[in-house]
Amino acid sequence: MILDKVKVSNIRVYAHHGCLKEETAIGSEYLVNVSVDADLTKASISDKLSDTVDYVHINHIVKEEMKIPSKLLEHVGKRILDRIFLEIKIVKKAEVEVSKINPPIGGDVEKVTIVLKQKRKK
């Protein structure tokens, strides 16, 4: 089966993630990218939102999970993936990128990014 793709790019969020007390107290800017694979054939014929992956729903999941402080970006990324598979049944594969903008690592670094990928368990 050939899978189609829905991408939601550069979701901007202000959140409070990090291992340092200052990071969780002050917070910082994040960018989140989500890409999901699903069979979108039915939606391409029916023209019904209920037959596709609703990107508004993906954006909602990301914003809700980013509100919950985590020490590690990997932890919040996994929560986002778990919710996508729980709530959007037609998704077969998903990838999430969580980037911290201007991380406090003692250098001129634009961002750090983690990338997590997951397939639906059968």
N, C-alpha and C positions, 0 to 999 in steps of 0.2 A: 504494500500500500504506500502510495506517495502521500506524504503529509504536507500540508500548507502551513504557513507561518503568520502569526500576528505579533507585531513588535510594538512596545510602548517605550519610547526613548526619552531619556533625560528628564525623568520625574524629579523635580526639585523639592527637597524637603529640608527643613531645619530640625535637627534632632539631637539627642543627648547620649551618644554612644562613645565608649572608650574605657580604657583601663585606668586612666588618670582621673582623680577627683575633679580636676579643673575641666576636663572634657565633658563629664556628665553634668557639672554645675552650669557651665557656660553654654555648651552645645556648639554645633557647627553646621555648615552646609553640606548636604549630600546630594548626589545624583544617583538615581536608580534606573537601570534598563532591564526590561523584561522581554523575553522572546519565548513564545510558546508554539508548539507544533500540534496541529489538529487537522482532521479531515473537514475542510470547509466546503465540500462539494454541495451538500444540502443547502447551505446558506446562499451559495452562489446562484442557486436555482430558485429558492423560495423567497429570497429577499426579506427574511424574517430575522430579527435580532435574536430570537430564542434558538436559532439554529447555528449560531456562531459563537466565537469567544468575544464577550463584551469587554472592550478595552477600558470602559468606565469602571467595570468591576475590578479589573486588574489594578487600575490606579487607586481605587478605594482600599484594596488589600494592602498595597504598598504603604499608603499613608497611615493606615491603622497600625501596621506592624512596626513602622519606623517611629511611632510615638512611644513604643515600649523600649526603655533603655536596655542596652546590652553592652557587655564589655567588648565583645568581638563582632565585627561585621559579618563573619561567617554564621554566627548565631541568628542574627536578624534575617540574613539571606535565606537560611534554612526554614525559618518560620514563614517567610513569604512563599517559598516553594510548597511547603506543606499546605498552606491555605489554598493556593491555586489548585492543587490536586484534589483537595477536599471539596471545594466549592464549584469548580468548573470541570464538569465530568468529561467533556470531549477532548480535553488536553491530554496528549500522549507523552510529550516531552516538554521540558521547560528549562530555561536558563535565566538566571538573575545575576546582574552585576550591581554591586553596591560600592560606590566611590565616596570617600571622604575628601572634601575639597580643602586644600591648604592644611594638611595634617601637621600636628605639632611634633615633628621629628627632627628638629634642629637643622633644617636645610631648606633650600628653595625648591620645594616639591609641589607641583600643581595639585596632584591627587594620588591617592592610593586606592586600588580597586581589588575586590575579591570577586571571583566568578564561580558560581555553583551551577551544576547541571544535574538534572534528575529525569528519570523515565518513570512513567506510571507503573506501579507494581501490578502484576496481573491478578 
